[in-house]
């Protein structure tokens, strides 16, 4: 019984880590694009 609970806890932790990492990664990509666009606009 305890092994089932342990597996559930591990799965939930991995799920939380992946979702937070994905959202952070997406945000950093968007920020990089924004930065590039701003640099381009500054040059023009």
Residue frames as a rotation matrix with the C-alpha (Angstrom) as fourth column:
UNK 1
0.570 0.822 0.000 0.00
0.822 -0.570 0.000 0.00
0.000 0.000 -1.000 0.00
UNK 2
0.482 -0.444 -0.755 2.78
0.152 -0.806 0.571 2.42
-0.863 -0.391 -0.321 0.88
UNK 3
-0.573 -0.735 0.362 4.57
0.474 0.063 0.878 1.73
-0.668 0.675 0.313 -2.40
UNK 4
-0.009 0.664 0.747 1.46
0.981 -0.141 0.137 2.86
0.196 0.734 -0.650 -4.32
UNK 5
0.858 0.309 -0.409 1.39
0.431 -0.867 0.250 6.12
-0.277 -0.392 -0.877 -2.34
UNK 6
0.039 -0.940 -0.338 5.11
0.185 -0.325 0.927 6.60
-0.982 -0.099 0.161 -2.95
UNK 7
-0.565 -0.191 0.803 4.67
0.790 0.155 0.593 6.13
-0.238 0.969 0.063 -6.71
UNK 8
0.458 0.817 0.351 1.77
0.864 -0.502 0.043 8.61
0.211 0.283 -0.935 -6.71
UNK 9
0.711 -0.242 -0.660 3.82
0.233 -0.805 0.545 11.20
-0.663 -0.542 -0.516 -4.85
UNK 10
-0.383 -0.920 0.085 6.75
0.334 -0.052 0.941 10.79
-0.861 0.388 0.327 -7.27
UNK 11
-0.320 0.340 0.884 4.45
0.945 0.049 0.323 11.11
0.067 0.939 -0.337 -10.30
UNK 12
0.760 0.645 -0.076 2.84
0.650 -0.752 0.110 14.26
0.014 -0.133 -0.991 -8.90
UNK 13
0.380 -0.703 -0.601 6.25
0.141 -0.598 0.789 15.79
-0.914 -0.385 -0.128 -8.15
UNK 14
-0.604 -0.616 0.506 7.51
0.560 0.124 0.819 15.04
-0.567 0.778 0.270 -11.66
UNK 15
0.079 0.739 0.669 4.31
0.975 -0.196 0.102 16.49
0.207 0.645 -0.736 -13.16
UNK 16
0.847 0.218 -0.485 4.65
0.391 -0.874 0.290 19.70
-0.361 -0.435 -0.825 -11.14
UNK 17
-0.029 -0.953 -0.302 8.32
0.165 -0.303 0.939 20.05
-0.986 -0.023 0.166 -12.08
UNK 18
-0.577 -0.202 0.792 7.68
0.774 0.174 0.609 19.53
-0.260 0.964 0.056 -15.79
UNK 19
0.420 0.804 0.422 4.75
0.879 -0.476 0.031 21.96
0.226 0.357 -0.906 -15.95
UNK 20
0.774 -0.181 -0.607 6.65
0.188 -0.849 0.493 24.66
-0.605 -0.496 -0.623 -14.06
UNK 21
-0.311 -0.949 0.049 9.72
0.280 -0.042 0.959 24.12
-0.908 0.312 0.279 -16.25
UNK 22
-0.317 0.252 0.914 7.67
0.948 0.103 0.300 24.25
-0.018 0.962 -0.272 -19.45
UNK 23
0.763 0.644 0.057 5.95
0.643 -0.765 0.036 27.49
0.067 0.009 -0.998 -18.44
UNK 24
0.489 -0.669 -0.560 9.29
0.061 -0.614 0.787 29.01
-0.870 -0.419 -0.260 -17.42
UNK 25
-0.478 -0.692 0.540 10.89
0.548 0.245 0.800 27.89
-0.686 0.678 0.262 -20.70
UNK 26
0.090 0.614 0.785 8.04
0.980 -0.194 0.039 29.34
0.176 0.765 -0.619 -22.76
UNK 27
0.893 0.240 -0.381 8.27
0.357 -0.893 0.275 32.63
-0.274 -0.381 -0.883 -20.84
UNK 28
0.078 -0.947 -0.312 12.04
0.099 -0.304 0.947 32.86
-0.992 -0.104 0.070 -21.44
UNK 29
-0.471 -0.184 0.863 11.57
0.837 0.215 0.503 32.22
-0.278 0.959 0.053 -25.18
UNK 30
0.522 0.751 0.404 8.93
0.823 -0.567 -0.008 34.94
0.224 0.337 -0.915 -25.36
UNK 31
0.756 -0.303 -0.580 11.21
0.146 -0.787 0.600 37.33
-0.638 -0.538 -0.551 -23.47
UNK 32
-0.327 -0.925 0.195 14.09
0.390 0.055 0.919 36.59
-0.860 0.377 0.343 -25.87
UNK 33
-0.188 0.341 0.921 11.87
0.975 -0.048 0.217 37.29
0.118 0.939 -0.323 -28.89
UNK 34
0.835 0.537 -0.116 10.68
0.550 -0.817 0.175 40.54
-0.001 -0.210 -0.978 -27.29
UNK 35
0.372 -0.788 -0.491 14.27
0.143 -0.473 0.869 41.55
-0.917 -0.394 -0.063 -26.62
UNK 36
-0.521 -0.558 0.645 15.31
0.694 0.162 0.701 40.87
-0.496 0.814 0.303 -30.22
UNK 37
0.201 0.682 0.703 12.36
0.930 -0.359 0.083 42.86
0.309 0.637 -0.706 -31.55
UNK 38
0.882 0.113 -0.457 13.17
0.326 -0.847 0.419 45.78
-0.340 -0.519 -0.784 -29.24
UNK 39
-0.090 -0.983 -0.160 16.81
0.288 -0.180 0.941 45.77
-0.954 0.038 0.299 -30.37
UNK 40
-0.437 -0.014 0.899 15.68
0.895 0.087 0.437 45.80
-0.084 0.996 -0.026 -34.00
UNK 41
0.603 0.746 0.282 13.31
0.750 -0.651 0.117 48.70
0.271 0.141 -0.952 -33.37
UNK 42
0.623 -0.438 -0.648 16.03
0.245 -0.678 0.693 50.64
-0.743 -0.591 -0.315 -31.57
UNK 43
-0.434 -0.856 0.280 18.35
0.525 0.012 0.851 50.29
-0.732 0.516 0.444 -34.57
UNK 44
-0.180 0.426 0.887 15.74
0.964 -0.103 0.245 51.45
0.196 0.899 -0.392 -37.07
